[in-house]
Amino acid sequence: MVSFHAITEELTRLMSPTERVSAADERAAPPATDRPVRRQVPPLPADQPRYHRLRKTVHLVCFLVFVALPFSNVFRFDIPRQRFHFFGFELWISEFGILFFALMFLMFLVVVAAVFYGRFYCGYLCPQMIFSEASIALENRLKRAIGKRLTGWSTRCGTLAVRAALYAILGIASVLLAFVFISYFVEPADLFRRLLSLDLRTAGGIAGASVTVITFLDFAFVRQKFCTTICPYGYLQGMLVDGNTLLVHYRDQGHECIECKKCVRVCHMGIDIRTSPYQIECIHCGECIDACTEIMGKIGKRGLIHYTWGESGETLTDKTGRWYRRAGLRDAKRVVVMLVLIFYASGLFVALSMRHSLMVRITPERSSLYRLTVDGRVANRFRINAANRSNRSASVSLAIEGLPGAMLEMKANPLQLQASQQVQEEFEISVRRFPGAEEVNHFIVRAGMDPDHADERFEMTFLMPPEKRSK
């Protein structure tokens, strides 16, 4: 009988060299075990953008600016005093031209931002979106916190507890935010006194109470519904967008999407960005970009959603183009729009720089044409209106030119004005009849203004009685 060992040697001799090596490896290999095979995770792509943290940082800065502006008089419309504070300038209602120019510039700035960067204002700067997202984040935190501490409560009781805590916090926040908002139109110190006295009789008190109620209802129930049902900016954006406007765009030419749908779950507006970049609900916040970047990065691939310049343009993170194209100046239309904006801003700057902090008006008082004094002089009365439109003291001094021997009688010359003070008073100019005097004599009142170090000349007329002719 042939042994097993002899049969094995014969089979080995008949094998090819490759087969003999494979058989030897199998014999040398360790016995198989039930341990799971560990796959090597591909490396994450480098330099992936993260927009959530950037956007929340911008939201915080905007909130701090919103709170600080009315208290620093950088931007505030003081309705009771009819003043408009604009970046250090105190514009009066009589300066309606500059006021209208400033407001139109701000509106044009928002339109230009929409042409260049799409819904950037909605996602990053809009107060409605900032406070709506803060309200949602607060509600989610309360759900987690109360859910951990009240584990023995029923679902209904837990929901009621969350609602009670949320409405209490939103009520306090609504009062504070309404106070800040009304401070843009009423002096903060005056408004605070009305708040402490629970004023519901004056216009300021009624406005504050109304804004508080509207703010609470907005944060508690409306939130982002405002953006899709009331706000006209989304509809305006549809008319301003073109092929070079910044968009949030889904690009998957390689069909790499794994259908995790996290981009849909993180969207506060409840849309699927893969459907279209032109959905009116999309506010270009970039949350879907971060979600896709995170999921695709776990399998070693780049995200499929990007900020892009139009549907066919390069992505925002592409650094290969020229700097002006990466900044948004991608065609002649945008260059023209930017030049118009610069021209607009330059005109506003020139108008503000040429504006004097002191406004002086001098007019004759003609309730009586003239008055004869006991010493034989002729006196005419005039009225001066002076307004100090700065936040520091100022003075106005008057001098007379072209009226020989004229005397000016007023309470104080120079006239002192405190910050934001407005003065109206009458003064008298008297003169003896001089050679060549007529019934109507033309002369100049020169107003010297300090600290502007400027002079303003007013052409006036001085009336005299007819000269008596000897028979």
C-alpha positions in Angstrom: 0.0 0.0 0.0 1.3 3.5 -0.9 1.7 5.8 2.1 0.0 9.2 2.4 3.4 10.9 2.6 4.4 9.4 -0.8 1.2 10.7 -2.4 1.8 14.2 -1.1 5.4 14.3 -2.4 4.2 13.2 -5.9 1.5 15.9 -6.0 4.1 18.5 -5.0 6.4 17.4 -7.7 3.7 17.8 -10.3 2.8 21.4 -9.2 4.1 24.5 -11.0 6.6 26.6 -9.1 3.9 29.3 -8.4 1.4 26.7 -7.1 4.1 25.2 -4.8 4.8 28.7 -3.3 1.1 29.3 -2.7 0.7 25.9 -1.0 3.7 26.6 1.2 2.3 30.0 2.2 -1.0 28.4 3.1 0.8 25.9 5.3 2.9 28.7 6.9 -0.2 31.0 7.5 -1.5 31.1 11.0 -4.9 29.5 11.7 -8.0 31.7 10.9 -9.7 33.5 13.8 -13.1 35.2 14.3 -11.6 38.7 14.8 -13.1 41.4 12.6 -11.0 42.8 9.8 -10.1 46.5 10.5 -10.3 48.6 7.4 -7.9 51.5 6.9 -9.8 54.8 7.1 -8.8 57.1 4.2 -7.3 60.5 5.2 -9.6 63.5 5.4 -9.2 66.1 2.7 -7.2 69.2 4.0 -8.4 72.8 4.1 -12.2 72.0 4.1 -14.2 75.2 4.9 -16.4 75.5 8.0 -19.1 78.1 7.8 -21.2 77.4 10.9 -18.6 78.9 13.3 -18.0 81.8 11.1 -21.7 82.6 10.8 -22.3 82.4 14.5 -19.3 84.7 15.1 -20.8 87.2 12.7 -24.2 86.8 14.4 -22.6 87.6 17.8 -20.8 90.7 16.4 -24.1 91.9 14.8 -25.9 91.5 18.1 -23.3 93.5 20.0 -23.4 96.2 17.3 -27.2 96.2 17.4 -27.2 96.8 21.2 -24.3 99.4 21.1 -25.5 101.6 18.3 -28.4 103.5 20.0 -26.4 104.1 23.1 -23.4 105.5 21.3 -25.4 107.7 18.9 -23.6 106.2 15.9 -26.9 105.3 14.2 -30.1 106.5 15.7 -33.2 108.4 14.7 -34.3 110.6 17.7 -38.0 111.2 16.8 -38.9 113.5 19.8 -36.0 115.9 19.0 -36.1 115.4 15.3 -32.5 114.4 15.0 -30.8 111.6 12.9 -27.4 110.5 14.3 -25.3 109.1 11.5 -21.7 107.9 12.3 -20.9 110.9 14.5 -23.0 113.5 12.6 -26.2 114.8 14.1 -28.5 115.6 11.2 -31.5 117.7 11.8 -34.9 117.3 10.2 -34.3 120.5 8.3 -31.4 118.8 6.5 -33.7 116.4 4.8 -31.6 116.3 1.7 -28.6 114.7 3.4 -30.9 112.5 5.5 -32.6 111.1 2.4 -29.2 110.7 0.7 -27.9 108.7 3.7 -30.9 106.4 3.9 -30.9 105.7 0.1 -27.2 104.9 0.3 -27.9 102.2 2.9 -30.7 100.7 0.8 -28.5 100.7 -2.3 -25.8 99.0 -0.3 -28.1 96.1 0.5 -29.1 95.8 -3.1 -25.5 95.8 -4.2 -24.7 93.1 -1.7 -27.6 91.0 -3.2 -26.2 91.4 -6.7 -22.7 90.3 -5.7 -23.2 87.8 -2.9 -26.9 86.7 -3.1 -28.6 86.0 0.1 -25.5 86.7 2.2 -27.4 89.4 4.2 -30.2 86.9 5.0 -27.9 84.2 6.3 -25.3 86.3 8.1 -26.6 89.8 8.9 -30.4 89.8 9.1 -31.7 90.4 12.7 -34.8 88.2 12.0 -32.6 85.2 11.1 -30.2 85.8 14.0 -32.9 85.9 16.7 -34.9 83.1 15.1 -32.0 80.8 15.1 -31.1 81.8 18.7 -34.7 81.0 19.7 -34.5 77.6 18.1 -31.1 76.9 19.7 -32.5 77.9 23.1 -35.5 75.6 22.7 -33.3 72.6 21.8 -31.0 73.2 24.8 -34.0 73.4 27.1 -35.3 70.1 25.7 -32.0 68.4 26.4 -31.5 69.9 29.8 -35.0 69.2 31.0 -35.1 65.7 29.5 -32.0 64.8 31.5 -33.2 66.1 34.8 -36.9 65.1 34.6 -36.5 61.6 33.5 -39.5 60.4 35.5 -41.9 62.9 34.0 -44.3 62.0 31.2 -43.7 63.3 27.7 -46.6 65.8 28.0 -45.3 67.1 31.3 -41.8 67.5 29.9 -43.1 69.4 26.9 -45.1 71.7 29.1 -42.0 72.3 31.2 -39.9 73.2 28.1 -42.6 75.5 26.9 -43.0 77.3 30.2 -39.2 77.8 30.5 -38.9 78.9 26.9 -41.7 81.4 27.1 -40.4 82.9 30.3 -36.9 83.4 28.9 -38.3 84.7 25.6 -40.6 87.1 27.5 -37.6 88.7 29.3 -35.6 88.8 26.1 -38.4 90.4 24.3 -38.6 93.3 26.8 -34.8 93.9 26.6 -34.7 93.7 22.8 -37.8 95.9 22.5 -36.1 98.5 24.8 -33.0 98.4 22.5 -35.1 98.7 19.4 -37.1 101.7 20.6 -33.9 103.3 21.8 -33.1 103.8 18.1 -36.0 106.3 18.1 -36.3 107.6 21.7 -33.5 108.8 24.0 -32.5 105.7 26.0 -32.5 107.5 29.4 -36.0 108.8 28.8 -37.2 105.4 27.6 -35.8 103.7 30.7 -37.7 106.1 32.9 -40.9 105.2 31.0 -40.1 101.5 31.4 -39.7 101.7 35.1 -43.0 103.6 35.4 -44.8 101.1 33.2 -45.8 103.9 30.9 -48.7 102.9 28.5 -50.0 106.3 27.8 -47.4 108.1 25.8 -46.4 107.2 22.2 -43.0 105.9 23.4 -44.6 103.6 26.0 -47.2 102.3 23.7 -44.6 101.6 21.0 -42.4 99.8 23.5 -45.3 97.6 24.7 -46.3 96.8 21.1 -42.8 95.9 20.0 -42.4 93.6 23.1 -45.6 91.7 22.1 -44.6 91.4 18.5 -41.1 90.3 19.3 -42.3 87.6 21.7 -44.8 86.2 19.1 -42.1 86.3 16.4 -39.5 84.4 18.5 -42.0 81.9 19.9 -44.1 81.1 16.8 -43.2 82.8 13.6 -39.4 82.5 13.3 -38.2 81.6 9.8 -41.8 81.6 8.5 -41.3 85.3 8.3 -38.6 84.9 5.6 -40.8 82.8 3.3 -44.2 84.6 3.8 -43.6 88.2 4.7 -40.1 89.5 3.9 -39.9 90.9 0.4 -36.1 90.5 0.2 -36.2 86.9 -1.0 -38.5 87.9 -3.9 -36.3 90.9 -4.7 -33.3 88.6 -4.8 -34.9 86.6 -7.6 -34.8 89.7 -9.8 -31.2 90.6 -8.9 -29.5 87.3 -9.3 -27.6 86.4 -12.5 -25.0 83.9 -13.7 -22.2 85.5 -11.5 -24.0 85.8 -8.2 -22.7 83.8 -5.3 -24.8 80.7 -4.7 -24.9 77.6 -2.6 -24.7 74.9 -5.3 -24.8 71.1 -5.2 -22.3 69.6 -7.7 -22.0 65.8 -8.1 -20.7 65.0 -11.6 -19.1 61.8 -10.3 -22.4 60.6 -8.6 -20.6 60.3 -5.2 -23.6 61.3 -3.1 -24.4 58.6 -0.5 -27.9 59.8 0.2 -27.3 60.4 3.9 -29.6 63.5 3.6 -27.8 65.3 6.5 -27.9 68.5 4.3 -31.7 68.3 4.5 -31.8 67.6 8.2 -29.6 70.6 9.2 -31.4 73.1 7.0 -33.4 75.5 9.1 -35.5 76.4 6.1 -36.5 72.8 5.5 -35.3 72.5 1.8 -33.2 70.1 -0.2 -30.4 72.1 -1.7 -29.8 69.3 -4.3 -33.1 70.3 -6.0 -32.0 73.8 -7.1 -29.7 76.6 -5.9 -32.5 79.2 -6.7 -35.1 78.1 -4.1 -36.6 81.2 -2.5 -36.3 79.7 1.0 -32.5 79.3 0.7 -30.7 82.0 2.7 -27.2 80.9 1.7 -26.2 80.1 5.3 -23.9 77.3 4.4 -25.1 74.8 7.0 -25.6 72.2 4.3 -22.0 72.8 3.1 -20.6 71.9 6.5 -22.9 68.9 6.8 -21.8 67.5 3.5 -18.2 68.3 4.1 -18.3 66.4 7.4 -20.0 63.2 6.1 -18.0 63.0 2.9 -14.8 63.7 4.8 -15.3 60.5 6.8 -14.9 58.5 3.6 -11.9 60.6 2.4 -13.8 62.7 -0.1 -14.5 66.3 -0.5 -18.0 67.8 0.0 -20.4 68.0 -2.8 -22.0 71.4 -1.8 -20.1 74.6 -2.3 -20.4 78.4 -2.4 -20.0 79.0 -6.2 -20.1 82.0 -8.5 -23.2 81.1 -10.4 -24.0 77.6 -11.5 -21.0 77.2 -13.8 -18.4 79.4 -12.0 -15.6 78.3 -9.7 -16.1 77.8 -6.0 -15.5 80.4 -3.4 -12.5 78.5 -2.0 -10.8 78.4 -5.4 -7.7 80.6 -5.1 -6.5 80.3 -8.7 -8.3 83.2 -10.2 -7.4 86.9 -10.0 -8.2 88.7 -6.7 -10.9 91.0 -8.2 -12.8 88.0 -9.6 -12.6 86.2 -6.3 -13.9 89.4 -4.6 -17.0 89.3 -6.9 -16.0 91.8 -9.7 -16.6 89.2 -12.4 -18.1 91.2 -15.2 -18.6 94.8 -16.5 -22.0 95.1 -14.8 -20.5 94.6 -11.4 -17.7 97.0 -12.1 -20.3 99.7 -13.0 -22.4 98.9 -9.9 -19.3 99.2 -7.7 -18.4 102.5 -9.3 -21.9 103.9 -8.7 -21.6 102.7 -5.1 -18.3 104.5 -4.7 -19.7 107.6 -6.3 -22.7 107.5 -4.0 -20.5 107.0 -0.9 -18.1 109.8 -2.0 -21.1 112.2 -2.5 -22.4 111.4 0.9 -19.0 112.0 2.4 -18.5 115.3 0.7 -22.0 116.4 1.8 -21.2 115.6 5.4 -17.7 117.1 5.3 -19.0 120.4 3.9 -21.7 120.6 6.5 -21.1 123.1 9.3 -21.8 122.1 12.9 -23.4 125.5 13.4 -26.5 126.5 11.5 -27.2 130.2 11.5 -30.2 132.0 9.9 -30.7 135.8 10.2 -34.0 137.4 9.0 -35.4 141.0 9.4 -38.3 141.5 11.8 -40.8 143.6 9.8 -43.7 143.9 12.3 -42.5 147.5 12.4 -40.4 149.0 9.6 -38.1 151.0 11.9 -37.9 152.8 15.2 -36.6 156.3 16.1 -34.6 156.4 19.3 -34.5 159.3 21.7 -31.0 160.3 20.5 -32.0 160.5 16.9 -30.8 157.1 15.6 -32.9 154.8 13.4 -33.2 151.2 14.6 -34.2 148.0 12.7 -35.0 144.7 14.4 -33.7 141.3 13.2 -34.0 137.7 14.3 -31.2 135.2 14.6 -31.8 131.4 14.7 -28.7 129.5 15.7 -28.5 125.7 16.2 -25.5 123.8 17.4 -25.6 120.4 15.6 -22.4 119.1 17.2 -21.7 117.4 20.6 -19.5 120.2 21.9 -20.0 123.9 22.8 -19.9 126.5 20.1 -20.3 130.3 19.6 -21.5 132.7 17.0 -20.3 136.3 16.7 -22.0 138.9 14.5 -20.4 141.9 12.8 -21.8 144.5 10.4 -20.3 145.6 7.1 -21.4 148.3 4.7 -23.5 150.4 7.2 -21.4 153.3 8.5 -21.6 154.0 12.2 -23.9 151.0 12.9 -24.4 149.7 16.4 -25.5 146.1 17.2 -27.5 145.6 20.4 -28.1 142.0 21.5 -28.0 140.1 24.8 -24.6 138.5 24.2 -22.2 138.8 21.3 -20.7 136.2 20.7 -23.7 134.0 21.3 -22.8 130.9 23.3 -24.5 127.5 22.5 -24.2 124.2 24.3 -24.1 120.9 22.5 -27.3 120.3 20.5 -28.8 123.6 21.7 -31.0 125.7 19.5 -31.4 129.5 20.2 -33.8 132.0 18.7 -33.7 135.7 19.8 -34.0 139.2 18.4 -31.4 141.9 18.2 -31.4 145.5 17.0 -29.2 147.5 14.7 -29.2 151.3 15.0 -27.5 154.0 12.9 -27.6 157.7 12.5 -28.4 159.0 9.1 -25.2 159.1 7.1 -24.3 160.9 3.8 -25.8 159.0 0.9 -28.3 157.1 3.1 -31.6 156.1 1.4 -34.9 154.7 2.5 -33.6 151.2 1.7 -29.9 150.5 2.4 -28.1 147.3 1.7 -25.5 145.9 4.1 -23.9 142.6 5.2 -24.2 140.8 8.6 -21.2 138.5 9.0 -21.6 135.5 11.3 -18.3 134.1 12.6 -18.7 130.5 13.8 -16.4 128.8 16.2 -15.1 126.0 16.4 -15.9 125.6 12.7 -13.6 128.7 12.0 -16.0 129.7 9.2 -17.8 132.9 8.3 -21.2 133.2 6.7 -22.4 136.4 5.1 -26.1 137.5 5.1 -27.3 140.2 2.8 -29.7 142.4 4.7 -31.6 145.7 4.1 -31.9 148.6 6.6 -34.9 150.8 6.3 -34.9 154.5 7.1 -37.6 157.2 7.1 -37.7 159.5 4.1 -35.4 162.5 4.5 -37.2 165.7 5.3 -36.6 168.3 2.6 -36.5 171.9 3.6 -39.0 174.2 1.8 
